Amino acid sequence: MLILGYAVLGLPVLSTGAVGYVVLAGPTAGYLAGFVLMAGFIGIAAQHLAVSGFWGRFGVVMLGNVLLYMAGVGFLGCLVGWEQALAMGLWPFVGAVPVKAALAAAVATRGLH
């Protein structure tokens, strides 16, 4: 959340270098909002649900990614159309999601003891 605030204030903290309010209205705005949703969901799940072990954490991270891509592709679809949003904003990245979720779950499972 702070990173979005920093970007709006003009600090170059995003990979695209975009700054100012344009980050809240550009094609990546949905993904930025989705990151906030995903982080919130995973944080709440980690604190309040009895999620333990690799597979439980893997599932939570996968569900968090669903929130991320729903927000990101949803907003992008409104800007460029759904077919193009899926082609540009989901399909190139969706294959790596389980790999990243597995890495996150493995680190969380081993590192939180």
CYANA upper distance limits for C-alpha pairs under 8 A (distance plus 0.5 A):
  1 MET  CA      5 GLY  CA      7.09
  1 MET  CA     36 VAL  CA      6.77
  2 LEU  CA      6 TYR  CA      6.59
  3 ILE  CA      7 ALA  CA      6.65
  3 ILE  CA     13 VAL  CA      7.12
  3 ILE  CA     14 LEU  CA      8.31
  4 LEU  CA      8 VAL  CA      6.69
  4 LEU  CA     23 VAL  CA      8.48
  4 LEU  CA     32 LEU  CA      8.08
  5 GLY  CA      9 LEU  CA      6.69
  6 TYR  CA     10 GLY  CA      6.90
  6 TYR  CA     11 LEU  CA      5.87
  6 TYR  CA     12 PRO  CA      8.30
  6 TYR  CA     13 VAL  CA      7.49
  7 ALA  CA     11 LEU  CA      5.55
  7 ALA  CA     12 PRO  CA      6.63
  7 ALA  CA     13 VAL  CA      6.51
  7 ALA  CA     14 LEU  CA      7.41
  7 ALA  CA     18 ALA  CA      7.75
  7 ALA  CA     19 VAL  CA      5.40
  7 ALA  CA     20 GLY  CA      6.44
  7 ALA  CA     21 TYR  CA      8.47
  7 ALA  CA     23 VAL  CA      7.74
  8 VAL  CA     19 VAL  CA      6.24
  8 VAL  CA     20 GLY  CA      4.52
  8 VAL  CA     21 TYR  CA      5.67
  8 VAL  CA     22 VAL  CA      8.32
  8 VAL  CA     23 VAL  CA      7.47
  8 VAL  CA     24 LEU  CA      8.41
  9 LEU  CA     19 VAL  CA      7.73
  9 LEU  CA     20 GLY  CA      6.34
 10 GLY  CA     19 VAL  CA      5.33
 10 GLY  CA     20 GLY  CA      5.66
 11 LEU  CA     19 VAL  CA      6.93
 12 PRO  CA     17 GLY  CA      5.80
 12 PRO  CA     18 ALA  CA      7.27
 12 PRO  CA     19 VAL  CA      6.66
 13 VAL  CA     17 GLY  CA      7.31
 14 LEU  CA     18 ALA  CA      6.97
 14 LEU  CA     19 VAL  CA      8.37
 18 ALA  CA     22 VAL  CA      7.71
 18 ALA  CA     23 VAL  CA      6.73
 19 VAL  CA     23 VAL  CA      6.75
 21 TYR  CA     25 ALA  CA      7.53
 22 VAL  CA     26 GLY  CA      6.19
 23 VAL  CA     28 THR  CA      7.67
 23 VAL  CA     29 ALA  CA      6.40
 24 LEU  CA     29 ALA  CA      5.48
 25 ALA  CA     29 ALA  CA      6.10
 27 PRO  CA     75 PHE  CA      7.93
 27 PRO  CA     76 LEU  CA      6.15
 27 PRO  CA     79 LEU  CA      7.67
 28 THR  CA     32 LEU  CA      6.86
 28 THR  CA     72 GLY  CA      7.37
 28 THR  CA     76 LEU  CA      7.78
 29 ALA  CA     33 ALA  CA      6.75
 29 ALA  CA     72 GLY  CA      7.64
 29 ALA  CA     75 PHE  CA      7.85
 30 GLY  CA     34 GLY  CA      6.41
 30 GLY  CA     71 ALA  CA      5.53
 30 GLY  CA     72 GLY  CA      4.42
 30 GLY  CA     73 VAL  CA      7.56
 30 GLY  CA     74 GLY  CA      7.60
 30 GLY  CA     75 PHE  CA      5.54
 30 GLY  CA     76 LEU  CA      7.32
 31 TYR  CA     35 PHE  CA      6.60
 31 TYR  CA     68 LEU  CA      6.62
 31 TYR  CA     69 TYR  CA      7.38
 31 TYR  CA     71 ALA  CA      6.60
 31 TYR  CA     72 GLY  CA      4.45
 31 TYR  CA     73 VAL  CA      8.07
 32 LEU  CA     36 VAL  CA      7.22
 32 LEU  CA     72 GLY  CA      7.98
 33 ALA  CA     37 LEU  CA      6.90
 33 ALA  CA     68 LEU  CA      8.19
 33 ALA  CA     71 ALA  CA      7.34
 33 ALA  CA     72 GLY  CA      8.05
 34 GLY  CA     38 MET  CA      6.42
 34 GLY  CA     67 LEU  CA      6.63
 34 GLY  CA     68 LEU  CA      4.44
 34 GLY  CA     69 TYR  CA      7.33
 34 GLY  CA     70 MET  CA      8.00
 34 GLY  CA     71 ALA  CA      5.61
 34 GLY  CA     72 GLY  CA      6.60
 35 PHE  CA     39 ALA  CA      6.48
 35 PHE  CA     68 LEU  CA      6.17
 36 VAL  CA     40 GLY  CA      6.56
 37 LEU  CA     41 PHE  CA      6.55
 37 LEU  CA     64 GLY  CA      8.06
 37 LEU  CA     67 LEU  CA      7.07
 37 LEU  CA     68 LEU  CA      7.27
 38 MET  CA     42 ILE  CA      6.59
 38 MET  CA     64 GLY  CA      4.96
 38 MET  CA     65 ASN  CA      6.87
 38 MET  CA     67 LEU  CA      6.41
 38 MET  CA     68 LEU  CA      6.23
 39 ALA  CA     43 GLY  CA      6.43
 39 ALA  CA     64 GLY  CA      7.78
 40 GLY  CA     44 ILE  CA      6.55
 41 PHE  CA     45 ALA  CA      6.52
 41 PHE  CA     64 GLY  CA      6.75
 42 ILE  CA     46 ALA  CA      6.49
 42 ILE  CA     60 VAL  CA      6.83
 42 ILE  CA     61 VAL  CA      7.03
 42 ILE  CA     64 GLY  CA      6.72
 43 GLY  CA     47 GLN  CA      6.75
 44 ILE  CA     48 HIS  CA      6.30
 44 ILE  CA     49 LEU  CA      8.07
 45 ALA  CA     49 LEU  CA      5.55
 45 ALA  CA     50 ALA  CA      8.41
 45 ALA  CA     51 VAL  CA      7.59
 45 ALA  CA     60 VAL  CA      7.68
 46 ALA  CA     50 ALA  CA      8.12
 46 ALA  CA     51 VAL  CA      6.93
 51 VAL  CA     56 GLY  CA      5.80
 51 VAL  CA     57 ARG  CA      6.75
 52 SER  CA     56 GLY  CA      5.96
 52 SER  CA     57 ARG  CA      6.77
 52 SER  CA    109 THR  CA      8.12
 53 GLY  CA     57 ARG  CA      6.83
 53 GLY  CA    109 THR  CA      6.47
 54 PHE  CA     58 PHE  CA      6.44
 54 PHE  CA    102 ALA  CA      8.46
 54 PHE  CA    105 ALA  CA      5.97
 54 PHE  CA    106 ALA  CA      6.62
 54 PHE  CA    109 THR  CA      6.31
 55 TRP  CA     59 GLY  CA      6.55
 55 TRP  CA    105 ALA  CA      8.01
 56 GLY  CA     60 VAL  CA      6.87
 57 ARG  CA     61 VAL  CA      6.70
 57 ARG  CA    105 ALA  CA      5.65
 57 ARG  CA    108 ALA  CA      8.15
 57 ARG  CA    109 THR  CA      8.20
 58 PHE  CA     62 MET  CA      6.65
 58 PHE  CA    101 ALA  CA      6.14
 58 PHE  CA    102 ALA  CA      6.31
 58 PHE  CA    104 ALA  CA      7.96
 58 PHE  CA    105 ALA  CA      5.55
 59 GLY  CA     63 LEU  CA      6.66
 60 VAL  CA     64 GLY  CA      6.64
 61 VAL  CA     65 ASN  CA      6.74
 61 VAL  CA    101 ALA  CA      6.09
 61 VAL  CA    104 ALA  CA      8.13
 61 VAL  CA    105 ALA  CA      7.98
 62 MET  CA     66 VAL  CA      6.90
 62 MET  CA     97 VAL  CA      7.91
 62 MET  CA     98 PRO  CA      7.50
 62 MET  CA    101 ALA  CA      6.65
 63 LEU  CA     67 LEU  CA      7.08
 64 GLY  CA     68 LEU  CA      6.86
 65 ASN  CA     69 TYR  CA      6.63
 65 ASN  CA     97 VAL  CA      7.90
 66 VAL  CA     70 MET  CA      6.47
 67 LEU  CA     71 ALA  CA      6.72
 68 LEU  CA     72 GLY  CA      6.58
 69 TYR  CA     73 VAL  CA      6.05
 69 TYR  CA     74 GLY  CA      8.14
 69 TYR  CA     90 LEU  CA      7.52
 70 MET  CA     74 GLY  CA      6.03
 71 ALA  CA     75 PHE  CA      6.61
 72 GLY  CA     76 LEU  CA      6.60
 72 GLY  CA     89 GLY  CA      7.93
 73 VAL  CA     77 GLY  CA      6.20
 73 VAL  CA     82 TRP  CA      8.37
 73 VAL  CA     85 ALA  CA      6.32
 73 VAL  CA     86 LEU  CA      7.12
 73 VAL  CA     89 GLY  CA      6.46
 73 VAL  CA     90 LEU  CA      7.31
 74 GLY  CA     78 CYS  CA      7.05
 74 GLY  CA     82 TRP  CA      8.49
 75 PHE  CA     79 LEU  CA      7.20
 76 LEU  CA     80 VAL  CA      6.63
 76 LEU  CA     81 GLY  CA      7.87
 76 LEU  CA     82 TRP  CA      8.23
 76 LEU  CA     85 ALA  CA      6.06
 76 LEU  CA     89 GLY  CA      8.03
 77 GLY  CA     81 GLY  CA      4.98
 77 GLY  CA     82 TRP  CA      4.90
 77 GLY  CA     83 GLU  CA      8.14
 77 GLY  CA     84 GLN  CA      7.80
 77 GLY  CA     85 ALA  CA      5.43
 77 GLY  CA     86 LEU  CA      8.20
 78 CYS  CA     82 TRP  CA      7.78
 80 VAL  CA     84 GLN  CA      6.78
 80 VAL  CA     85 ALA  CA      6.84
 81 GLY  CA     85 ALA  CA      6.54
 82 TRP  CA     86 LEU  CA      6.58
 83 GLU  CA     87 ALA  CA      6.71
 84 GLN  CA     88 MET  CA      6.43
 84 GLN  CA     89 GLY  CA      8.46
 85 ALA  CA     89 GLY  CA      5.75
 85 ALA  CA     90 LEU  CA      7.67
 86 LEU  CA     90 LEU  CA      5.42
 86 LEU  CA     91 TRP  CA      6.55
 87 ALA  CA     91 TRP  CA      6.11
 87 ALA  CA     92 PRO  CA      7.66
 88 MET  CA     92 PRO  CA      7.26
 89 GLY  CA     93 PHE  CA      7.79
 90 LEU  CA     94 VAL  CA      6.25
 91 TRP  CA     95 GLY  CA      7.98
 93 PHE  CA     97 VAL  CA      7.43
 94 VAL  CA     98 PRO  CA      8.44
 95 GLY  CA     99 VAL  CA      8.24
 96 ALA  CA    100 LYS  CA      6.69
 97 VAL  CA    101 ALA  CA      6.48
 98 PRO  CA    102 ALA  CA      6.45
 99 VAL  CA    103 LEU  CA      6.78
100 LYS  CA    104 ALA  CA      6.63
101 ALA  CA    105 ALA  CA      6.54
102 ALA  CA    106 ALA  CA      6.50
103 LEU  CA    107 VAL  CA      6.65
104 ALA  CA    108 ALA  CA      6.55
105 ALA  CA    109 THR  CA      6.37
106 ALA  CA    110 ARG  CA      6.58
107 VAL  CA    111 GLY  CA      5.97
108 ALA  CA    112 LEU  CA      6.21
109 THR  CA    113 HIS  CA      8.09
